Amino acid sequence: MRGGRFGARTKLLIWLIMPSLILEAAVILLAQSGTTSFLRQTQDSALNGMVVQSVRMMENQMNDLVLNVLGIESEILYGQQGPADWIRMMEAAALTRPELVRGVVYIRNDGLVAGYPEYYWDSFGDKEIAIIKNQSYSSNTGVVWSEPFNSTMGSTGLTSLVSIVTKQVVDEEGKQEGVLAFVTDVTNIVQRSAAFAGSYDTRTLLYDRNDRLIYSITIVARNSYETLEYAERNTETLSQAKTYFERTGQYYVISDMNHAPFWKAVVVGDVKTLENKYRPVVKFAIMILLLGSAGLTFIYIGVSWWFTRPIESLTRGIRHIARGHLDHQFEVTRQDEFGEMAREFNRMMRTIQELIETLKQTEEQKRQADFQMLLSQINPHFLYNTLNTIDIMVDISSKSDVHRVMAVLIRLLKYGLDRTTVLRPLSEEMTYVKDYLYILSVRYDNRFEFTVEDPPESLASMPVLKLVLQPIVENAVFHGLRPLTDRRGKLTVRAYVYGNELIIVVDDNGVGMTKEKIAGLMKGGLSTEETASASGGFHIGVRNVHERIQLYYGTGYGLSIVSDPLAGTTVTVRLRIIETGDAADGGANRQITAG
């Protein structure tokens, strides 16, 4: 990893290993999920079957009880027997289904009570009597089941859970003769109907029509005859039970009774016991996953090393080239595609080096040509204006003045036409400006005040690009000072060092320029008509100087102009300081480079 990024080898390992690990994990998870899903489907199917079977068994027992009730009712209404015969019929019903029928009693409206067993009814309390009477009033002809309650009438004593089933005895005219009541053992009904899976624990819960728990029984797989009876707080109501089963991950099925007493049966299966039998398989699969992952990792590391080693070598070479070592060549040791890549890369780098050298020579020739072309534009322009001045002096000045001006012109031409070097000491450039301003003073009869400050001794020998000041002072005189009518024109030239830059300031108190006129001047000069009327020739100087400076020193250097139409113009020339030795070594053939 380099610079916080993954290398090619690491990425290759990730791309090779991760899909394999994900595939292996997916296969194992799918297998486990499929097995679990199959278990759950099997469990759901089994639970559905068990709950239906349990409810059907309960309903069958209850239907048998109802048939007994109806049979005894028929004998009471239409038979010729008396109470003794009724008791024998009740006894036969109780003895036939002792686990279901705990007792039968008939209470006639005239107070007659007949039942089996006879001693049993002597123990009837107010609770049982109240239930029978209340149910006889609530239904005219149907069979009514009471809510289950604990009673001594059950098969297990005080803890027995029983329900009283009542039926009004009504004659053909609709007159109520009495009420027939059966006591049935609910505990036995649930126990005989409880779901049994054989391979895992099952729990059967019975809820009344108000979703309150009636009875709960659990059959343990290890001993099918061992039952655990309990009523947990979490299953007291059906809604609480469903929430509890879902929270604990238990599987359950609910079935409703379609007729009285409209109870609900819930069967809960312990699928976790079955799932635990498959845990060794899952552990074995995880072990295979780990061993396979380790083996694949070693294989992938070897493969990635074989593939990425030449790539890393190429990468190091490219970084070396990027740092400027264009002569770098890759070592070719392989005869495969990677070796071919290295050979082609070496050939490409040799071609690039040749192209760079050719481009350097071409650019150097182009820059020198452009520079010389710009420099040549100065001389004819300046010569045109100076000869025009001398022509005027022949008519208005003395012969000695003309000779002096001619001598100054010769010095100027000699300076300008010297092609030995593009750099001159600052003192010579300042002298050149003084000579040029002298010619202008003669031409305008000392109308203007020119001041060219001599540079300090430390700056006098500093090399600068020649002919950078003459076009600027020419522009200041012709376009700034000459149009003045209300004051004498003044022009000052001075130089100083600021940091690693040489600053030359040309300042005048002329008419100044607007921002639009400055922009036009830097883009290529004034219009032909304006320049011709002002200076007698085409204005090509200021923009020329700016381009020459940028060609030689770089785009960060050049001219900047600040002007106020009421106060004058200040032109600042920014040049990069060049050591004297560098200028001497460069000469006229010095490579023009950006600063």
C-alpha positions as CSV (number, residue, x, y, z in Angstrom):
1,M,0.0,0.0,0.0
2,R,1.4,3.4,-1.0
3,G,0.0,6.8,0.0
4,G,-3.0,5.2,1.8
5,R,-4.1,3.3,-1.3
6,F,-4.2,-0.5,-1.9
7,G,-1.5,-1.8,-4.3
8,A,-2.3,-4.0,-7.3
9,R,-1.3,-7.2,-5.5
10,T,-3.6,-6.4,-2.5
11,K,-6.5,-5.6,-4.9
12,L,-5.9,-8.7,-6.9
13,L,-5.9,-10.8,-3.7
14,I,-9.1,-9.1,-2.6
15,W,-10.8,-9.7,-5.9
16,L,-9.7,-13.3,-6.0
17,I,-10.3,-14.2,-2.3
18,M,-13.5,-12.3,-1.5
19,P,-15.7,-13.8,-4.2
20,S,-14.5,-17.3,-3.3
21,L,-15.2,-16.7,0.4
22,I,-18.5,-15.1,-0.4
23,L,-19.4,-18.1,-2.6
24,E,-18.4,-20.6,0.0
25,A,-20.2,-18.8,2.7
26,A,-23.3,-18.4,0.5
27,V,-23.3,-22.2,-0.2
28,I,-23.1,-23.0,3.4
29,L,-25.7,-20.5,4.5
30,L,-28.0,-21.6,1.7
31,A,-27.6,-25.2,2.7
32,Q,-28.3,-24.3,6.4
33,S,-31.1,-22.1,5.4
34,G,-32.6,-24.8,3.2
35,T,-32.3,-27.4,5.9
36,T,-33.9,-25.0,8.4
37,S,-36.6,-24.1,6.0
38,F,-37.3,-27.8,5.3
39,L,-37.5,-28.4,9.1
40,R,-39.8,-25.5,9.5
41,Q,-42.0,-26.6,6.7
42,T,-42.1,-30.1,8.1
43,Q,-42.8,-28.7,11.6
44,D,-45.5,-26.4,10.3
45,S,-47.1,-29.3,8.5
46,A,-46.8,-31.6,11.5
47,L,-48.1,-28.9,13.9
48,N,-51.1,-28.2,11.6
49,G,-51.9,-31.9,11.5
50,M,-51.5,-32.3,15.2
51,V,-53.6,-29.3,16.1
52,V,-56.3,-30.4,13.7
53,Q,-56.2,-33.9,15.2
54,S,-56.3,-32.5,18.7
55,V,-59.3,-30.3,18.0
56,R,-61.0,-33.1,16.2
57,M,-60.5,-35.5,19.1
58,M,-61.8,-32.9,21.5
59,E,-64.8,-32.2,19.3
60,N,-65.5,-36.0,19.0
61,Q,-65.5,-36.3,22.8
62,M,-67.7,-33.3,23.2
63,N,-70.1,-34.6,20.4
64,D,-70.3,-37.9,22.3
65,L,-71.3,-36.0,25.4
66,V,-73.9,-34.0,23.6
67,L,-75.4,-37.2,22.1
68,N,-75.6,-38.6,25.6
69,V,-77.3,-35.5,26.8
70,L,-79.9,-35.6,23.9
71,G,-80.5,-39.4,24.5
72,I,-81.3,-38.9,28.2
73,E,-83.4,-35.8,27.4
74,S,-85.5,-38.0,25.0
75,E,-86.0,-40.7,27.6
76,I,-87.1,-38.1,30.1
77,L,-89.6,-36.6,27.8
78,Y,-90.9,-39.6,25.8
79,G,-90.1,-42.6,27.8
80,Q,-92.4,-44.4,30.2
81,Q,-89.8,-44.9,32.9
82,G,-89.6,-43.0,36.2
83,P,-86.7,-41.4,38.0
84,A,-85.1,-44.7,38.9
85,D,-84.9,-45.6,35.2
86,W,-83.4,-42.2,34.4
87,I,-80.7,-42.8,37.0
88,R,-79.8,-46.2,35.4
89,M,-79.5,-44.5,32.0
90,M,-77.3,-41.8,33.6
91,E,-75.2,-44.5,35.2
92,A,-74.7,-46.3,31.9
93,A,-73.6,-43.0,30.3
94,A,-71.1,-42.3,33.1
95,L,-69.7,-45.8,33.1
96,T,-69.3,-45.9,29.3
97,R,-67.2,-42.7,29.2
98,P,-65.9,-42.3,32.8
99,E,-63.0,-40.1,31.6
100,L,-65.5,-37.8,30.0
101,V,-68.7,-37.9,32.1
102,R,-68.1,-37.3,35.8
103,G,-71.8,-37.1,36.7
104,V,-75.3,-36.4,35.4
105,V,-78.2,-34.7,37.1
106,Y,-81.8,-33.8,36.1
107,I,-83.5,-31.0,38.1
108,R,-87.2,-30.8,37.4
109,N,-89.2,-27.6,37.9
110,D,-91.2,-29.2,40.7
111,G,-88.0,-29.8,42.7
112,L,-87.4,-33.4,41.7
113,V,-83.7,-34.2,41.5
114,A,-82.4,-37.4,39.9
115,G,-78.8,-38.1,39.1
116,Y,-75.8,-40.4,39.1
117,P,-74.0,-40.9,41.3
118,E,-76.6,-40.0,43.9
119,Y,-74.1,-39.2,46.7
120,Y,-72.4,-36.9,44.3
121,W,-75.1,-34.4,44.1
122,D,-75.3,-34.0,47.8
123,S,-71.9,-32.3,47.6
124,F,-73.2,-29.7,45.0
125,G,-72.4,-26.3,46.3
126,D,-74.0,-22.9,45.6
127,K,-71.4,-22.3,42.7
128,E,-72.5,-25.4,40.7
129,I,-76.2,-24.8,41.3
130,A,-75.8,-21.1,40.2
131,I,-74.0,-22.2,37.0
132,I,-76.8,-24.7,36.2
133,K,-79.5,-22.2,36.8
134,N,-77.8,-19.3,35.0
135,Q,-77.2,-21.5,31.9
136,S,-80.8,-22.8,31.9
137,Y,-82.0,-19.2,31.7
138,S,-79.5,-18.1,29.0
139,S,-80.6,-20.8,26.4
140,N,-84.0,-22.1,25.4
141,T,-83.1,-25.3,23.7
142,G,-79.3,-25.4,22.9
143,V,-76.5,-27.2,24.7
144,V,-74.5,-24.7,26.9
145,W,-71.0,-25.2,28.1
146,S,-69.9,-23.4,31.2
147,E,-66.5,-21.8,31.5
148,P,-64.1,-24.4,33.1
149,F,-63.4,-24.2,36.8
150,N,-61.7,-26.3,39.5
151,S,-64.0,-28.7,41.3
152,T,-63.9,-31.8,43.5
153,M,-66.2,-33.4,40.9
154,G,-63.2,-34.0,38.6
155,S,-61.0,-37.1,38.3
156,T,-58.1,-35.6,40.3
157,G,-59.8,-34.1,43.2
158,L,-59.5,-30.4,44.1
159,T,-57.3,-29.6,41.1
160,S,-59.7,-31.1,38.6
161,L,-60.8,-28.7,35.8
162,V,-64.4,-29.4,34.9
163,S,-67.2,-27.8,32.8
164,I,-70.9,-28.2,33.3
165,V,-72.9,-28.9,30.2
166,T,-76.6,-28.0,30.5
167,K,-79.7,-28.6,28.3
168,Q,-83.2,-27.4,28.9
169,V,-85.7,-30.2,28.8
170,V,-88.7,-28.8,26.8
171,D,-91.8,-30.7,25.9
172,E,-93.6,-30.7,22.5
173,E,-95.6,-27.7,23.5
174,G,-92.5,-25.7,24.3
175,K,-93.0,-25.9,28.1
176,Q,-89.8,-26.2,30.1
177,E,-89.9,-29.3,32.3
178,G,-86.5,-28.9,33.9
179,V,-82.8,-28.8,33.1
180,L,-80.4,-31.7,32.4
181,A,-76.7,-31.1,33.4
182,F,-73.6,-33.1,32.7
183,V,-70.3,-32.6,34.5
184,T,-67.4,-33.3,32.2
185,D,-63.7,-33.5,33.0
186,V,-61.9,-30.9,30.9
187,T,-58.5,-32.1,32.1
188,N,-59.1,-35.5,30.7
189,I,-60.4,-34.1,27.4
190,V,-57.2,-32.1,26.8
191,Q,-54.9,-34.9,28.0
192,R,-56.5,-37.5,25.7
193,S,-56.4,-35.1,22.8
194,A,-52.9,-33.5,23.4
195,A,-50.5,-33.5,20.5
196,F,-47.7,-36.0,20.5
197,A,-44.8,-35.8,18.0
198,G,-42.5,-38.5,19.3
199,S,-39.2,-36.8,18.4
200,Y,-39.5,-33.5,20.1
201,D,-41.5,-31.8,22.9
202,T,-45.0,-30.6,22.1
203,R,-47.2,-28.4,24.1
204,T,-51.0,-28.1,23.8
205,L,-52.9,-25.1,25.2
206,L,-56.6,-24.7,25.4
207,Y,-58.3,-21.2,25.5
208,D,-61.9,-20.3,26.0
209,R,-64.1,-18.2,23.8
210,N,-62.7,-15.1,25.6
211,D,-59.1,-16.1,24.8
212,R,-58.3,-17.0,28.4
213,L,-56.1,-20.0,29.1
214,I,-58.1,-23.0,30.2
215,Y,-55.5,-25.7,30.4
216,S,-51.9,-26.4,29.2
217,I,-50.1,-29.6,28.9
218,T,-46.6,-30.5,27.6
219,I,-45.6,-33.9,26.4
220,V,-41.8,-34.5,26.7
221,A,-40.3,-36.6,23.9
222,R,-38.0,-38.6,26.1
223,N,-41.0,-40.0,27.9
224,S,-44.2,-39.7,26.1
225,Y,-46.1,-40.5,29.3
226,E,-44.5,-37.7,31.3
227,T,-46.7,-34.6,31.1
228,L,-46.0,-31.1,32.5
229,E,-49.0,-29.2,33.4
230,Y,-48.6,-25.5,34.0
231,A,-50.1,-22.1,33.3
232,E,-47.4,-19.6,32.7
233,R,-47.8,-15.9,33.1
234,N,-46.8,-15.4,29.4
235,T,-49.6,-17.6,28.2
236,E,-52.5,-16.5,30.3
237,T,-54.2,-15.0,27.3
238,L,-54.0,-16.0,23.6
239,S,-52.5,-12.6,22.6
240,Q,-49.8,-12.8,25.3
241,A,-49.0,-16.4,24.2
242,K,-48.6,-15.4,20.5
243,T,-46.3,-12.6,21.5
244,Y,-44.3,-14.8,23.8
245,F,-44.0,-17.6,21.2
246,E,-42.9,-15.2,18.4
247,R,-40.4,-13.4,20.7
248,T,-38.8,-16.7,21.8
249,G,-38.8,-18.2,18.3
250,Q,-41.2,-21.1,19.1
251,Y,-43.4,-22.5,16.3
252,Y,-47.2,-22.7,17.0
253,V,-50.5,-23.4,15.2
254,I,-53.9,-22.3,16.3
255,S,-57.2,-24.0,15.5
256,D,-60.8,-22.9,16.5
257,M,-63.7,-25.1,17.4
258,N,-66.5,-24.4,14.9
259,H,-69.3,-25.0,17.5
260,A,-69.9,-24.9,21.2
261,P,-68.0,-24.3,23.4
262,F,-66.0,-22.4,20.7
263,W,-62.7,-23.0,22.4
264,K,-59.3,-22.6,20.7
265,A,-56.5,-25.1,20.7
266,V,-52.8,-24.1,20.3
267,V,-50.0,-26.6,19.6
268,V,-46.4,-25.5,20.1
269,G,-43.5,-27.6,18.7
270,D,-39.9,-27.5,19.9
271,V,-38.1,-27.3,16.5
272,K,-34.9,-26.2,18.2
273,T,-34.3,-29.8,19.3
274,L,-34.3,-30.9,15.7
275,E,-32.1,-28.0,14.6
276,N,-29.6,-28.9,17.3
277,K,-29.1,-32.3,15.6
278,Y,-27.8,-30.5,12.5
279,R,-25.3,-28.3,14.3
280,P,-22.4,-30.8,13.8
281,V,-23.1,-30.6,10.1
282,V,-22.9,-26.8,10.2
283,K,-19.7,-26.9,12.2
284,F,-18.2,-29.4,9.7
285,A,-19.2,-27.0,6.9
286,I,-17.6,-24.1,8.7
287,M,-14.4,-26.1,9.1
288,I,-14.3,-26.9,5.4
289,L,-14.9,-23.2,4.7
290,L,-11.9,-22.2,6.8
291,L,-9.6,-24.8,5.4
292,G,-10.7,-24.1,1.9
293,S,-10.3,-20.4,2.4
294,A,-6.8,-20.9,3.8
295,G,-5.8,-23.1,0.8
296,L,-7.3,-20.6,-1.7
297,T,-5.5,-17.8,0.0
298,F,-2.1,-19.4,-0.4
299,I,-2.8,-20.3,-4.0
300,Y,-4.0,-16.7,-4.7
301,I,-0.9,-15.2,-3.1
302,G,1.3,-17.3,-5.3
303,V,-0.7,-16.4,-8.4
304,S,-0.9,-12.7,-7.5
305,W,2.9,-12.6,-6.8
306,W,3.6,-14.1,-10.3
307,F,1.3,-11.6,-12.0
308,T,1.9,-8.4,-10.0
309,R,5.8,-8.6,-9.6
310,P,6.4,-7.4,-13.2
311,I,3.6,-4.8,-12.8
312,E,5.1,-3.4,-9.7
313,S,8.5,-3.2,-11.5
314,L,6.8,-1.3,-14.3
315,T,5.1,0.9,-11.7
316,R,8.4,1.8,-10.0
317,G,10.0,2.5,-13.3
318,I,7.1,4.8,-14.3
319,R,7.4,6.7,-11.0
320,H,11.1,7.1,-11.6
321,I,10.4,8.5,-15.1
322,A,7.7,10.8,-13.7
323,R,10.4,12.3,-11.4
324,G,12.3,13.4,-14.6
325,H,14.6,10.5,-15.3
326,L,13.5,10.1,-18.9
327,D,16.5,7.9,-19.7
328,H,15.3,5.1,-17.5
329,Q,15.1,1.6,-19.2
330,F,13.3,-1.4,-17.9
331,E,15.2,-4.7,-17.4
332,V,13.6,-7.4,-19.6
333,T,13.9,-10.9,-18.1
334,R,10.7,-12.5,-19.2
335,Q,9.6,-13.7,-22.6
336,D,5.8,-13.5,-22.0
337,E,3.4,-10.6,-22.4
338,F,5.0,-8.7,-19.5
339,G,8.4,-8.9,-21.2
340,E,6.9,-7.7,-24.4
341,M,5.3,-4.8,-22.5
342,A,8.7,-3.8,-21.0
343,R,10.5,-3.9,-24.4
344,E,7.8,-1.8,-26.0
345,F,7.9,0.6,-23.1
346,N,11.6,1.0,-23.5
347,R,11.2,1.7,-27.2
348,M,8.5,4.2,-26.5
349,M,10.7,6.1,-24.0
350,R,13.5,6.3,-26.5
351,T,11.1,7.7,-29.1
352,I,9.7,10.2,-26.5
353,Q,13.2,11.4,-25.7
354,E,14.0,12.0,-29.3
355,L,10.7,13.9,-29.8
356,I,11.4,16.0,-26.7
357,E,14.8,16.9,-28.0
358,T,13.4,17.8,-31.4
359,L,10.6,19.8,-29.8
360,K,13.1,21.7,-27.6
361,Q,15.2,22.7,-30.6
362,T,12.1,23.7,-32.6
363,E,10.7,25.7,-29.7
364,E,14.1,27.4,-29.1
365,Q,14.3,28.3,-32.8
366,K,10.7,29.6,-32.8
367,R,11.3,31.7,-29.6
368,Q,14.5,33.2,-30.9
369,A,12.8,34.0,-34.2
370,D,9.8,35.6,-32.4
371,F,12.2,37.6,-30.1
372,Q,14.3,38.8,-33.0
373,M,11.2,39.8,-34.9
374,L,9.8,41.8,-32.0
375,L,13.2,43.4,-31.5
376,S,13.5,44.4,-35.2
377,Q,10.1,46.1,-34.9
378,I,11.6,48.6,-32.4
379,N,14.5,49.9,-34.6
380,P,12.5,51.1,-37.8
381,H,9.9,52.6,-35.6
382,F,12.4,54.5,-33.5
383,L,14.5,55.5,-36.5
384,Y,11.4,56.9,-38.3
385,N,10.5,59.1,-35.4
386,T,14.1,60.3,-34.8
387,L,14.8,61.2,-38.4
388,N,11.5,63.1,-38.5
389,T,12.9,65.1,-35.5
390,I,16.2,65.8,-37.2
391,D,14.4,66.9,-40.4
392,I,12.6,69.5,-38.3
393,M,15.8,70.6,-36.6
394,V,17.5,71.3,-39.9
395,D,15.0,74.1,-40.5
396,I,14.9,75.6,-37.0
397,S,18.2,74.6,-35.1
398,S,21.9,75.5,-35.4
399,K,24.4,73.3,-37.2
400,S,26.2,72.4,-34.0
401,D,22.9,71.2,-32.5
402,V,22.2,69.1,-35.5
403,H,25.7,67.6,-35.3
404,R,25.2,66.8,-31.6
405,V,21.8,65.2,-32.3
406,M,23.4,63.2,-35.1
407,A,26.1,62.0,-32.8
408,V,23.5,60.9,-30.2
409,L,21.5,59.2,-32.9
410,I,24.6,57.2,-34.0
411,R,25.1,56.0,-30.5
412,L,21.5,55.0,-30.3
413,L,21.6,53.1,-33.6
414,K,24.8,51.4,-32.6
415,Y,23.2,50.3,-29.3
416,G,20.0,49.2,-31.0
417,L,21.7,47.3,-33.8
418,D,24.1,45.4,-31.6
419,R,23.1,41.7,-32.0
420,T,25.8,40.3,-29.8
421,T,23.5,40.0,-26.7
422,V,19.9,40.7,-25.7
423,L,21.0,41.7,-22.2
424,R,22.8,44.9,-21.3
425,P,23.8,46.5,-17.9
426,L,21.2,48.6,-16.4
427,S,23.5,51.7,-16.6
428,E,23.7,51.4,-20.4
429,E,20.0,51.1,-20.7
430,M,19.5,54.2,-18.6
431,T,22.1,56.0,-20.8
432,Y,20.3,55.0,-23.9
433,V,17.1,56.5,-22.4
434,K,18.9,59.7,-21.6
435,D,20.2,60.0,-25.2
436,Y,16.7,59.4,-26.6
437,L,15.2,62.0,-24.2
438,Y,17.9,64.5,-25.3
439,I,16.7,64.2,-28.9
440,L,13.1,64.8,-27.8
441,S,14.2,67.8,-25.7
442,V,15.9,69.3,-28.8
443,R,12.9,68.5,-30.9
444,Y,10.4,70.2,-28.5
445,D,12.8,73.0,-27.5
446,N,13.1,71.9,-23.9
447,R,9.3,72.1,-23.5
448,F,9.4,69.1,-21.0
449,E,11.4,68.3,-17.9
450,F,13.1,64.9,-18.1
451,T,14.8,63.2,-15.1
452,V,16.6,59.9,-15.4
453,E,18.0,58.8,-12.0
454,D,21.4,57.1,-12.1
455,P,21.0,53.6,-10.7
456,P,22.8,52.8,-7.4
457,E,26.3,51.3,-7.9
458,S,25.0,47.9,-6.8
459,L,22.5,47.9,-9.7
460,A,24.5,49.6,-12.4
461,S,26.0,46.4,-13.7
462,M,22.8,44.3,-13.3
463,P,21.9,42.8,-16.8
464,V,18.5,43.7,-18.2
465,L,16.7,43.1,-21.4
466,K,17.7,45.9,-23.8
467,L,15.3,48.4,-25.4
468,V,12.6,48.0,-22.8
469,L,12.5,51.6,-21.7
470,Q,12.7,53.6,-24.9
471,P,9.2,52.6,-26.2
472,I,7.7,53.4,-22.8
473,V,9.2,56.9,-22.5
474,E,8.3,57.6,-26.1
475,N,4.7,56.7,-25.4
476,A,4.7,58.9,-22.3
477,V,6.0,61.9,-24.2
478,F,3.9,61.7,-27.3
479,H,0.6,60.6,-25.6
480,G,1.0,62.0,-22.1
481,L,3.1,65.1,-22.0
482,R,2.7,66.6,-25.5
483,P,-1.1,67.2,-25.2
484,L,-0.6,69.2,-21.9
485,T,-1.7,72.8,-22.1
486,D,-2.1,73.8,-18.4
487,R,1.2,72.7,-16.9
488,R,4.8,71.8,-17.9
489,G,5.2,68.1,-18.6
490,K,7.6,66.1,-16.3
491,L,8.9,62.6,-16.8
492,T,11.0,60.6,-14.3
493,V,12.7,57.2,-14.7
494,R,14.1,55.4,-11.6
495,A,15.1,51.8,-10.7
496,Y,15.2,49.8,-7.4
497,V,15.2,46.3,-6.2
498,Y,12.2,44.6,-4.5
499,G,12.8,41.1,-3.3
500,N,14.2,39.1,-6.2
501,E,12.8,41.5,-8.8
502,L,14.1,44.7,-10.5
503,I,11.5,47.4,-10.6
504,I,11.9,50.3,-13.1
505,V,9.3,53.0,-12.9
506,V,8.5,55.5,-15.6
507,D,6.3,58.3,-14.2
508,D,4.8,61.3,-15.9
509,N,2.3,64.1,-15.1
510,G,0.6,64.0,-18.4
511,V,-3.0,63.9,-19.5
512,G,-3.3,60.3,-18.3
513,M,-5.5,57.5,-19.8
514,T,-8.8,55.9,-19.1
515,K,-9.0,52.2,-18.2
516,E,-10.4,51.4,-21.6
517,K,-7.5,53.2,-23.3
518,I,-5.0,51.3,-21.1
519,A,-6.6,48.0,-22.1
520,G,-6.4,49.0,-25.8
521,L,-2.8,50.0,-25.4
522,M,-1.9,46.6,-23.9
523,K,-3.8,44.7,-26.5
524,G,-2.0,46.2,-29.4
525,G,-1.7,50.0,-29.3
526,L,-4.0,52.9,-30.2
527,S,-5.8,53.1,-33.5
528,T,-3.8,53.9,-36.6
529,E,-5.3,57.4,-37.1
530,E,-4.7,58.5,-33.5
531,T,-1.2,57.2,-33.4
532,A,-0.3,58.6,-36.8
533,S,-1.5,62.1,-35.9
534,A,0.3,62.0,-32.6
535,S,3.7,60.6,-33.5
536,G,3.9,60.5,-37.2
537,G,4.0,56.6,-37.4
538,F,2.4,53.4,-36.2
539,H,2.3,52.8,-32.5
540,I,3.8,49.3,-32.0
541,G,6.1,49.9,-28.9
542,V,4.4,49.2,-25.5
543,R,2.7,45.9,-26.4
544,N,6.0,44.9,-28.1
545,V,8.0,45.5,-24.9
546,H,5.5,43.6,-22.7
547,E,5.6,40.5,-25.0
548,R,9.5,40.6,-25.1
549,I,9.7,40.7,-21.3
550,Q,7.3,37.8,-21.0
551,L,9.1,35.8,-23.7
552,Y,12.4,36.2,-21.9
553,Y,11.5,36.3,-18.2
554,G,8.2,34.5,-18.1
555,T,4.5,35.3,-17.8
556,G,4.8,36.5,-14.3
557,Y,6.8,39.6,-15.4
558,G,6.1,42.5,-17.7
559,L,4.4,45.9,-17.6
560,S,1.7,47.3,-15.4
561,I,0.0,50.7,-16.0
562,V,-1.7,52.9,-13.5
563,S,-3.2,56.2,-14.8
564,D,-5.3,59.1,-13.7
565,P,-6.6,61.5,-16.4
566,L,-6.0,64.4,-14.1
567,A,-2.6,63.4,-12.6
568,G,-0.7,61.4,-15.1
569,T,0.5,57.9,-15.8
570,T,2.9,55.5,-14.0
571,V,4.3,52.5,-15.9
572,T,6.0,49.8,-13.8
573,V,8.4,47.4,-15.4
574,R,9.0,44.1,-13.4
575,L,12.0,42.1,-14.4
576,R,13.6,39.0,-12.8
577,I,17.0,39.7,-11.4
578,I,19.7,37.9,-13.4
579,E,23.2,37.4,-12.1
580,T,26.0,39.0,-14.1
581,G,27.7,35.7,-14.7
582,D,24.5,34.2,-16.1
583,A,24.1,37.0,-18.6
584,A,27.7,36.7,-19.7
585,D,27.4,33.0,-20.3
586,G,24.1,33.3,-22.2
587,G,24.9,36.0,-24.7
588,A,22.9,36.3,-27.9
589,N,22.4,32.5,-27.9
590,R,20.9,32.4,-24.4
591,Q,17.8,30.1,-24.3
592,I,14.7,32.0,-23.6
593,T,13.0,30.4,-20.6
594,A,10.0,31.3,-18.4
595,G,10.9,32.8,-15.1
